[in-house]
Amino acid sequence: MHDQTTRCPCCGQLNQCAQATSAAAVNQCWCFTVQVDAQQLANLAPEQRNRRCLCPRCAQGLPPEQPAATD
């Protein structure tokens, strides 16, 4: 099972959120300055809202990054 504090609830990728990985209060994180896509928030289950951190791509309503192709 993925660590729920560091994984995006939409795509499962690392959310890159400083708040999610720090036991202490943080002053800087990418999520402080991005406008979160309203549809992404609406898609979250009520128990996930304001409790789980989206990744930067999902927060902006972009599709998840695809893993690099291997030959």
C-alpha positions in Angstrom: 0.0 0.0 0.0 1.3 3.5 -0.9 2.0 6.0 1.8 -1.2 8.2 1.7 0.6 11.3 2.8 3.1 11.3 -0.1 1.0 9.9 -3.0 -1.6 11.8 -5.1 -5.1 10.3 -4.5 -5.8 10.8 -8.3 -2.9 9.2 -10.0 -0.8 7.6 -7.2 2.4 9.4 -8.2 4.5 11.2 -5.6 2.7 14.5 -4.7 5.9 16.5 -4.1 4.2 18.3 -1.3 6.6 19.8 1.4 3.8 19.8 3.9 3.1 16.1 3.4 6.7 15.1 4.1 7.5 17.4 7.0 6.5 17.0 10.6 7.1 20.7 11.1 5.3 23.6 9.5 6.6 24.6 6.1 6.8 28.1 4.5 7.3 27.1 0.9 5.7 24.5 -1.3 4.6 24.3 -4.9 1.0 24.0 -3.7 1.0 27.4 -2.1 1.1 29.1 -5.5 -0.8 26.9 -7.9 -4.5 27.3 -8.6 -6.0 23.8 -8.1 -8.4 22.6 -10.8 -11.9 22.7 -9.5 -12.9 19.5 -11.3 -10.0 17.6 -9.7 -11.2 18.6 -6.3 -14.8 17.6 -7.2 -13.5 14.2 -8.2 -12.0 13.5 -4.8 -14.0 11.5 -2.2 -15.2 13.7 0.6 -12.9 12.1 3.1 -9.9 13.0 0.9 -10.6 16.7 0.6 -8.3 18.9 2.7 -6.6 15.7 3.9 -4.7 14.4 0.8 -2.2 16.3 -1.4 -2.5 16.2 -5.2 0.6 16.0 -7.4 1.4 19.2 -9.4 0.0 17.7 -12.7 -3.3 16.6 -11.2 -3.7 19.8 -9.3 -3.6 21.6 -12.6 -5.9 19.2 -14.3 -3.2 17.7 -16.5 -3.0 14.0 -17.3 -0.5 12.0 -15.2 3.0 11.6 -16.6 3.5 8.4 -18.5 6.5 6.3 -17.4 9.4 6.3 -19.9 9.2 3.7 -22.5 11.7 0.9 -22.4 13.0 -0.8 -25.5 
